[in-house]
Amino acid sequence: MIARLWHGATPAARAQEYLRYLEQVGLPGYLGIAGFQRAQILTRIEGPTAHFLVVSYWDSMEAIARFAGDPIDRAQYYPRDAEFLLELEPKVLHYEVAAGS
């Protein structure tokens, strides 16, 4: 299994609004992609900035490619992301899941 990690940051004052947007638009974007397992959204407020880490789990790199295209480490953005995010980070990270429960 492969974990795909995407990071984004918004002004803290817009954190709840962006979280709702991710739940309504971002997470459903994974559904229906063969090989998608599940996803989690992690948040952290640090002063005036809210950080978001989306961790999605996939069967394989091929499954991720069905979602992300080529290159697979390119971040995928949704139509309103630029309204919220302080920066459109260009890349994501992939990790092989070595252990878990």
C-alpha positions in Angstrom: 0.0 0.0 0.0 1.2 3.5 -0.8 0.4 6.7 1.2 0.2 9.9 -0.7 0.8 13.1 1.4 -0.3 16.5 0.3 0.2 19.7 2.4 -1.5 23.0 2.1 -1.9 26.0 4.3 -4.6 28.7 4.6 -5.2 31.7 6.9 -6.3 30.3 10.3 -9.5 32.3 10.0 -10.5 30.3 6.9 -9.6 26.9 8.2 -13.1 25.6 8.9 -14.3 26.9 5.5 -11.5 25.2 3.7 -12.0 21.9 5.6 -15.7 21.9 4.5 -14.5 22.5 0.9 -12.1 19.6 1.1 -14.8 17.3 2.5 -17.3 18.3 -0.2 -14.9 18.5 -3.2 -11.5 17.0 -2.4 -12.4 13.8 -0.8 -15.1 12.8 -3.2 -12.5 13.3 -6.0 -10.8 10.1 -4.8 -14.0 8.0 -4.8 -14.4 5.8 -7.8 -10.7 5.6 -8.6 -9.8 2.0 -8.7 -7.2 1.2 -6.1 -8.2 4.0 -3.7 -8.4 2.8 -0.1 -9.2 5.7 2.2 -8.1 9.2 3.1 -7.6 11.3 6.2 -7.4 15.1 6.7 -5.1 16.3 9.4 -5.1 19.9 10.6 -2.9 22.0 12.8 -3.2 25.7 13.6 0.1 27.5 14.0 -0.4 31.1 14.8 -2.1 32.8 11.9 -1.8 29.8 9.6 -3.8 26.6 9.4 -1.9 23.6 8.0 -3.7 20.7 6.2 -2.2 17.3 5.5 -4.2 15.0 3.4 -3.1 11.4 3.6 -4.6 9.1 1.0 -4.0 5.4 0.8 -3.7 3.5 -2.5 -3.2 -0.1 -3.6 -0.2 0.8 -5.8 1.6 3.6 -7.7 -0.5 2.6 -10.7 -3.7 3.4 -8.8 -2.2 6.8 -7.9 -1.4 7.4 -11.5 -5.1 6.9 -12.4 -5.9 9.8 -10.0 -2.9 12.0 -10.5 -1.8 11.5 -14.1 1.9 12.0 -15.0 4.0 12.9 -13.2 2.4 11.2 -10.2 4.1 13.4 -7.7 2.4 16.5 -9.1 -0.1 18.0 -6.7 -3.7 18.0 -7.8 -5.8 21.1 -7.2 -9.5 21.8 -7.3 -11.2 24.9 -8.8 -11.5 27.0 -5.6 -8.2 25.9 -3.9 -6.4 29.2 -5.0 -9.1 31.2 -3.1 -8.0 29.5 0.2 -4.4 28.4 0.0 -1.5 30.6 0.7 0.6 28.7 -1.9 -0.1 26.0 -4.4 2.7 23.6 -3.5 3.7 21.8 -6.7 4.5 18.3 -5.3 3.3 15.6 -3.0 5.2 12.8 -1.3 4.6 9.1 -1.5 5.6 6.5 1.1 5.2 2.8 1.1 3.2 1.8 4.2 5.6 -0.5 6.0 3.5 -1.3 9.1 0.2 -0.3 10.8 -2.9 -1.6 12.6 
